[in-house]
């Protein structure tokens, strides 16, 4: 594998990781808002 190919792969993997993290964050926010709709923390 060339250095260029490795950098392209690394960049793509970081973008994919960010997309996964964003999607999981949205799912968590939705689940928490359904669990505690008024945001009281109880």
C-alpha distance matrix in Angstrom:
0.0 3.8 6.6 8.2 6.2 6.6 10.1 10.9 10.3 12.3 14.9 15.4 15.8 18.3 20.2 20.5 21.7 24.2 25.5 26.0 27.8 30.0 31.0 31.9 33.8 35.8 36.6 37.8 40.0 41.5 42.2 43.8 45.9 47.2 48.0 49.9 50.9 53.2 50.6 53.2 50.9 53.3
3.8 0.0 3.8 5.3 5.2 6.2 8.7 10.0 10.6 12.3 14.3 15.5 16.5 18.4 20.2 21.1 22.4 24.5 25.9 27.0 28.5 30.4 31.8 32.9 34.5 36.5 37.6 38.7 40.6 42.3 43.3 44.7 46.6 48.2 49.1 50.8 51.6 53.7 51.1 53.8 51.6 54.2
6.6 3.8 0.0 3.8 5.5 5.1 6.3 8.7 9.9 10.5 12.3 14.3 15.3 16.5 18.5 20.0 20.9 22.6 24.5 25.7 26.8 28.7 30.4 31.5 32.7 34.9 36.2 37.2 38.9 40.8 41.9 43.0 44.9 46.8 47.6 49.0 49.9 51.7 49.0 51.6 49.4 52.2
8.2 5.3 3.8 0.0 3.8 5.4 5.2 6.2 8.6 9.8 10.6 12.4 14.2 15.4 16.8 18.5 20.0 21.3 22.9 24.5 25.8 27.2 29.0 30.4 31.6 33.4 35.0 36.2 37.7 39.5 40.9 42.1 43.7 45.5 46.6 48.0 48.6 50.5 48.0 50.7 48.8 51.7
6.2 5.2 5.5 3.8 0.0 3.8 5.4 5.1 6.1 8.5 9.9 10.6 12.2 14.3 15.5 16.5 18.2 20.1 21.2 22.5 24.3 25.9 27.1 28.6 30.2 31.9 33.1 34.5 36.3 37.8 39.0 40.5 42.2 43.8 44.9 46.6 47.2 49.3 46.9 49.7 47.7 50.4
6.6 6.2 5.1 5.4 3.8 0.0 3.8 5.5 5.1 6.1 8.6 9.9 10.4 12.2 14.3 15.3 16.3 18.3 20.0 21.0 22.3 24.3 25.8 26.8 28.3 30.4 31.6 32.6 34.5 36.3 37.2 38.5 40.5 42.1 43.0 44.6 45.5 47.5 44.9 47.5 45.3 48.0
10.1 8.7 6.3 5.2 5.4 3.8 0.0 3.8 5.4 5.0 6.1 8.5 9.8 10.5 12.4 14.2 15.2 16.5 18.5 20.0 21.0 22.6 24.5 25.7 26.8 28.8 30.4 31.4 32.9 34.9 36.1 37.2 38.9 40.9 41.8 43.2 43.9 45.7 43.1 45.7 43.7 46.6
10.9 10.0 8.7 6.2 5.1 5.5 3.8 0.0 3.8 5.5 5.2 6.2 8.6 10.0 10.8 12.4 14.3 15.5 16.8 18.5 20.1 21.3 22.8 24.5 25.8 27.4 29.0 30.4 31.8 33.5 34.9 36.3 37.8 39.5 40.8 42.2 42.7 44.7 42.4 45.2 43.4 46.2
10.3 10.6 9.9 8.6 6.1 5.1 5.4 3.8 0.0 3.8 5.5 5.2 6.1 8.6 10.0 10.5 12.2 14.3 15.4 16.5 18.2 20.0 21.2 22.5 24.2 26.0 27.1 28.4 30.3 31.8 32.9 34.4 36.2 37.7 38.8 40.5 41.2 43.4 41.0 43.8 41.8 44.4
12.3 12.3 10.5 9.8 8.5 6.1 5.0 5.5 3.8 0.0 3.8 5.5 5.1 6.2 8.7 9.9 10.5 12.4 14.4 15.3 16.4 18.4 20.1 21.0 22.3 24.5 25.8 26.7 28.5 30.4 31.5 32.6 34.5 36.3 37.1 38.6 39.5 41.5 38.9 41.5 39.4 42.1
14.9 14.3 12.3 10.6 9.9 8.6 6.1 5.2 5.5 3.8 0.0 3.8 5.5 5.2 6.3 8.7 9.9 10.7 12.5 14.4 15.4 16.6 18.6 20.1 21.1 22.9 24.6 25.7 27.1 29.0 30.4 31.5 33.1 35.0 36.2 37.5 38.0 39.9 37.4 40.2 38.4 41.3
15.4 15.5 14.3 12.4 10.6 9.9 8.5 6.2 5.2 5.5 3.8 0.0 3.8 5.4 5.2 6.2 8.6 9.9 10.7 12.4 14.3 15.4 16.7 18.5 20.0 21.4 22.8 24.4 25.9 27.4 28.8 30.3 31.8 33.4 34.8 36.3 36.8 39.0 36.7 39.7 37.9 40.6
15.8 16.5 15.3 14.2 12.2 10.4 9.8 8.6 6.1 5.1 5.5 3.8 0.0 3.8 5.4 5.0 6.1 8.6 9.9 10.5 12.2 14.2 15.4 16.4 18.2 20.1 21.1 22.3 24.3 25.9 26.9 28.4 30.2 31.7 32.7 34.4 35.2 37.5 35.1 37.8 35.8 38.3
18.3 18.4 16.5 15.4 14.3 12.2 10.5 10.0 8.6 6.2 5.2 5.4 3.8 0.0 3.8 5.4 5.0 6.2 8.7 9.9 10.4 12.2 14.3 15.3 16.3 18.4 20.0 20.8 22.4 24.4 25.6 26.7 28.4 30.4 31.3 32.6 33.4 35.3 32.7 35.5 33.5 36.3
20.2 20.2 18.5 16.8 15.5 14.3 12.4 10.8 10.0 8.7 6.3 5.2 5.4 3.8 0.0 3.8 5.5 5.1 6.3 8.7 9.9 10.6 12.4 14.3 15.3 16.7 18.6 20.0 21.1 22.8 24.5 25.7 27.1 28.9 30.3 31.6 32.0 34.0 31.7 34.7 33.1 35.9
20.5 21.1 20.0 18.5 16.5 15.3 14.2 12.4 10.5 9.9 8.7 6.2 5.0 5.4 3.8 0.0 3.8 5.4 5.1 6.2 8.6 9.9 10.7 12.3 14.2 15.5 16.7 18.4 20.1 21.4 22.7 24.4 25.9 27.3 28.7 30.4 30.9 33.3 31.1 34.1 32.3 34.9
21.7 22.4 20.9 20.0 18.2 16.3 15.2 14.3 12.2 10.5 9.9 8.6 6.1 5.0 5.5 3.8 0.0 3.8 5.5 5.1 6.1 8.6 9.9 10.5 12.1 14.3 15.4 16.3 18.3 20.1 21.0 22.3 24.3 25.9 26.8 28.4 29.3 31.5 29.0 31.8 29.7 32.3
24.2 24.5 22.6 21.3 20.1 18.3 16.5 15.5 14.3 12.4 10.7 9.9 8.6 6.2 5.1 5.4 3.8 0.0 3.8 5.4 5.1 6.1 8.6 9.9 10.4 12.3 14.3 15.2 16.4 18.4 19.9 20.9 22.4 24.4 25.6 26.8 27.3 29.3 26.9 29.8 28.0 30.9
25.5 25.9 24.5 22.9 21.2 20.0 18.5 16.8 15.4 14.4 12.5 10.7 9.9 8.7 6.3 5.1 5.5 3.8 0.0 3.8 5.5 5.1 6.2 8.6 9.8 10.7 12.4 14.3 15.5 16.7 18.5 20.0 21.3 22.9 24.4 25.9 26.2 28.5 26.5 29.6 28.1 30.7
26.0 27.0 25.7 24.5 22.5 21.0 20.0 18.5 16.5 15.3 14.4 12.4 10.5 9.9 8.7 6.2 5.1 5.4 3.8 0.0 3.8 5.5 5.2 6.1 8.5 10.0 10.6 12.2 14.3 15.5 16.5 18.3 20.0 21.3 22.5 24.4 25.0 27.6 25.5 28.4 26.6 28.9
27.8 28.5 26.8 25.8 24.3 22.3 21.0 20.1 18.2 16.4 15.4 14.3 12.2 10.4 9.9 8.6 6.1 5.1 5.5 3.8 0.0 3.8 5.5 5.1 6.0 8.7 9.9 10.4 12.2 14.3 15.2 16.3 18.2 20.0 20.9 22.3 23.2 25.4 22.9 25.7 23.8 26.4
30.0 30.4 28.7 27.2 25.9 24.3 22.6 21.3 20.0 18.4 16.6 15.4 14.2 12.2 10.6 9.9 8.6 6.1 5.1 5.5 3.8 0.0 3.8 5.5 5.1 6.3 8.7 9.9 10.6 12.4 14.3 15.4 16.5 18.5 20.0 21.1 21.4 23.5 21.4 24.5 23.0 25.8
31.0 31.8 30.4 29.0 27.1 25.8 24.5 22.8 21.2 20.1 18.6 16.7 15.4 14.3 12.4 10.7 9.9 8.6 6.2 5.2 5.5 3.8 0.0 3.8 5.4 5.2 6.3 8.7 10.0 10.7 12.4 14.3 15.5 16.8 18.5 20.2 20.4 23.0 21.3 24.5 23.1 25.4
31.9 32.9 31.5 30.4 28.6 26.8 25.7 24.5 22.5 21.0 20.1 18.5 16.4 15.3 14.3 12.3 10.5 9.9 8.6 6.1 5.1 5.5 3.8 0.0 3.8 5.4 5.0 6.1 8.6 9.9 10.5 12.2 14.2 15.4 16.4 18.3 19.2 21.8 19.8 22.7 20.7 22.9
33.8 34.5 32.7 31.6 30.2 28.3 26.8 25.8 24.2 22.3 21.1 20.0 18.2 16.3 15.3 14.2 12.1 10.4 9.8 8.5 6.0 5.1 5.4 3.8 0.0 3.8 5.4 5.1 6.2 8.6 9.9 10.5 12.2 14.3 15.2 16.4 17.2 19.3 17.0 20.0 18.3 20.9
35.8 36.5 34.9 33.4 31.9 30.4 28.8 27.4 26.0 24.5 22.9 21.4 20.1 18.4 16.7 15.5 14.3 12.3 10.7 10.0 8.7 6.3 5.2 5.4 3.8 0.0 3.8 5.4 5.1 6.2 8.6 9.9 10.6 12.4 14.2 15.4 15.4 17.9 16.2 19.6 18.5 21.0
36.6 37.6 36.2 35.0 33.1 31.6 30.4 29.0 27.1 25.8 24.6 22.8 21.1 20.0 18.6 16.7 15.4 14.3 12.4 10.6 9.9 8.7 6.3 5.0 5.4 3.8 0.0 3.8 5.5 5.2 6.2 8.6 9.9 10.7 12.3 14.3 14.8 17.8 16.4 19.5 18.1 20.0
37.8 38.7 37.2 36.2 34.5 32.6 31.4 30.4 28.4 26.7 25.7 24.4 22.3 20.8 20.0 18.4 16.3 15.2 14.3 12.2 10.4 9.9 8.7 6.1 5.1 5.4 3.8 0.0 3.8 5.4 5.1 6.1 8.5 9.9 10.4 12.2 13.4 16.0 14.1 16.8 14.9 17.0
40.0 40.6 38.9 37.7 36.3 34.5 32.9 31.8 30.3 28.5 27.1 25.9 24.3 22.4 21.1 20.1 18.3 16.4 15.5 14.3 12.2 10.6 10.0 8.6 6.2 5.1 5.5 3.8 0.0 3.8 5.5 5.2 6.1 8.6 9.8 10.6 11.0 13.3 11.4 14.6 13.4 15.9
41.5 42.3 40.8 39.5 37.8 36.3 34.9 33.5 31.8 30.4 29.0 27.4 25.9 24.4 22.8 21.4 20.1 18.4 16.7 15.5 14.3 12.4 10.7 9.9 8.6 6.2 5.2 5.4 3.8 0.0 3.8 5.5 5.2 6.2 8.6 10.1 9.9 12.9 12.1 15.4 14.7 16.5
42.2 43.3 41.9 40.9 39.0 37.2 36.1 34.9 32.9 31.5 30.4 28.8 26.9 25.6 24.5 22.7 21.0 19.9 18.5 16.5 15.2 14.3 12.4 10.5 9.9 8.6 6.2 5.1 5.5 3.8 0.0 3.8 5.5 5.2 6.2 8.7 9.8 13.1 12.1 14.8 13.4 14.6
43.8 44.7 43.0 42.1 40.5 38.5 37.2 36.3 34.4 32.6 31.5 30.3 28.4 26.7 25.7 24.4 22.3 20.9 20.0 18.3 16.3 15.4 14.3 12.2 10.5 9.9 8.6 6.1 5.2 5.5 3.8 0.0 3.8 5.4 5.0 6.1 7.9 10.5 8.8 11.3 9.7 11.4
45.9 46.6 44.9 43.7 42.2 40.5 38.9 37.8 36.2 34.5 33.1 31.8 30.2 28.4 27.1 25.9 24.3 22.4 21.3 20.0 18.2 16.5 15.5 14.2 12.2 10.6 9.9 8.5 6.1 5.2 5.5 3.8 0.0 3.8 5.4 5.3 5.0 7.9 7.2 10.4 10.2 12.0
47.2 48.2 46.8 45.5 43.8 42.1 40.9 39.5 37.7 36.3 35.0 33.4 31.7 30.4 28.9 27.3 25.9 24.4 22.9 21.3 20.0 18.5 16.8 15.4 14.3 12.4 10.7 9.9 8.6 6.2 5.2 5.4 3.8 0.0 3.8 5.6 5.4 9.2 9.6 12.2 12.0 12.6
48.0 49.1 47.6 46.6 44.9 43.0 41.8 40.8 38.8 37.1 36.2 34.8 32.7 31.3 30.3 28.7 26.8 25.6 24.4 22.5 20.9 20.0 18.5 16.4 15.2 14.2 12.3 10.4 9.8 8.6 6.2 5.0 5.4 3.8 0.0 3.8 6.2 9.2 9.0 10.6 9.6 9.6
49.9 50.8 49.0 48.0 46.6 44.6 43.2 42.2 40.5 38.6 37.5 36.3 34.4 32.6 31.6 30.4 28.4 26.8 25.9 24.4 22.3 21.1 20.2 18.3 16.4 15.4 14.3 12.2 10.6 10.1 8.7 6.1 5.3 5.6 3.8 0.0 3.8 5.7 5.4 7.0 6.8 7.3
50.9 51.6 49.9 48.6 47.2 45.5 43.9 42.7 41.2 39.5 38.0 36.8 35.2 33.4 32.0 30.9 29.3 27.3 26.2 25.0 23.2 21.4 20.4 19.2 17.2 15.4 14.8 13.4 11.0 9.9 9.8 7.9 5.0 5.4 6.2 3.8 0.0 3.8 5.6 8.1 9.4 10.2
53.2 53.7 51.7 50.5 49.3 47.5 45.7 44.7 43.4 41.5 39.9 39.0 37.5 35.3 34.0 33.3 31.5 29.3 28.5 27.6 25.4 23.5 23.0 21.8 19.3 17.9 17.8 16.0 13.3 12.9 13.1 10.5 7.9 9.2 9.2 5.7 3.8 0.0 3.8 5.5 8.2 9.3
50.6 51.1 49.0 48.0 46.9 44.9 43.1 42.4 41.0 38.9 37.4 36.7 35.1 32.7 31.7 31.1 29.0 26.9 26.5 25.5 22.9 21.4 21.3 19.8 17.0 16.2 16.4 14.1 11.4 12.1 12.1 8.8 7.2 9.6 9.0 5.4 5.6 3.8 0.0 3.8 5.5 8.0
53.2 53.8 51.6 50.7 49.7 47.5 45.7 45.2 43.8 41.5 40.2 39.7 37.8 35.5 34.7 34.1 31.8 29.8 29.6 28.4 25.7 24.5 24.5 22.7 20.0 19.6 19.5 16.8 14.6 15.4 14.8 11.3 10.4 12.2 10.6 7.0 8.1 5.5 3.8 0.0 3.8 5.5
50.9 51.6 49.4 48.8 47.7 45.3 43.7 43.4 41.8 39.4 38.4 37.9 35.8 33.5 33.1 32.3 29.7 28.0 28.1 26.6 23.8 23.0 23.1 20.7 18.3 18.5 18.1 14.9 13.4 14.7 13.4 9.7 10.2 12.0 9.6 6.8 9.4 8.2 5.5 3.8 0.0 3.8
53.3 54.2 52.2 51.7 50.4 48.0 46.6 46.2 44.4 42.1 41.3 40.6 38.3 36.3 35.9 34.9 32.3 30.9 30.7 28.9 26.4 25.8 25.4 22.9 20.9 21.0 20.0 17.0 15.9 16.5 14.6 11.4 12.0 12.6 9.6 7.3 10.2 9.3 8.0 5.5 3.8 0.0
